[in-house]
Amino acid sequence: RPCVWKILMAAMCVALLSGLQAQDLPRQVSIILLGATGDLARKYLWQGLFHLYLEEVGKGHHFRFHGTALTSTEQGQEVIAKVLESLSCPGDMASGHCAELKAQFQQLSEYRQLKTPEDYVALSKDIEAQVEHEGLRETGRIFYLSVPPFAYVDIARNINSSCRPGPGAWLRVVLEKPFGHDLHSAQQLATELGSFFQEEEMYRVDHYLGKQVVAQILPFRDQNRAALDGLWNRHHVERVEIVMKETLDAEVSFQSLCVPSSVPCYTPGCPQASPGW
Ligand SMILES: *[C@@H]1O[C@H](CO)[C@@H](O)[C@H](O)[C@H]1NC(C)=O
């Protein structure tokens, strides 16, 4: 009888432990930035990832950041090392604390070339091995595509076939401006991407859309109700024109401004013949 009791106890312990293992292991999210050596990534995205890290690290989440591009590993590592060195903390953070967190972030970030289907397979395997090695549980993977749209489909194919996380973990793919170059190419791209990803797995963003300015229009009106209510309405506003000055890649960004069909395009260089874009 004591033997049965022992076996029962052991079985219960195993069940408890495996339950614990599945649920209570610290969770990791892997963030894979494609186009990590590009202008936008160097100027904004790495800094954005660092801020995300600063906000989330205290909440018990674990992160890994994989910067990737077509650039050779050696050259890319050099670029990324410089970018990581230049990251800045919020102004109110003590410099010692900032240095410590920056060093942690640098430790968690790597650069690797992501070019061939084999590279994608290797990335996925490396993530799995690292998560297991550190006793973590993979919660999800975010692929952030800071690449030209013509590269989307190949990348999407590789992610779908070789880089999906295991069962129980989610996949998110962020697609960044411009989404095709006219209505037809946008629809075609949407169809192709839809064959690789579920709708809830895709996020389409356009940072050149003057998002911050546009987002402030309503709050501005709201805060100035007394003065503006009688004027800011459809009887008095014929159109909203948004102009954004860019020195870099100006043609592309002007085109991007024409995306929402409710905002007519009055910017020079916009394709007038294709309304909606
Ligand atoms: C996506 O990947 C799955 C699993 O490898 C595969 O069965 C499916 O055919 C892929 N989808 C496309 C459109 O290639």
The ligand as a Gaussian input file, in Angstrom:
#p B3LYP/6-31G(d) Opt

LIG

0 1
 C        1.774000      28.121000     -45.276000
 O        2.494000      27.169000     -44.540000
 C        1.811000      25.939000     -44.369000
 C        2.634000      25.097000     -43.419000
 O        3.952000      24.936000     -43.893000
 C        1.605000      25.287000     -45.719000
 O        0.900000      24.074000     -45.561000
 C        0.821000      26.250000     -46.587000
 O        0.714000      25.704000     -47.889000
 C        1.519000      27.590000     -46.661000
 N        0.693000      28.532000     -47.403000
 C        1.049000      28.983000     -48.611000
 C        0.083000      29.892000     -49.289000
 O        2.107000      28.696000     -49.126000

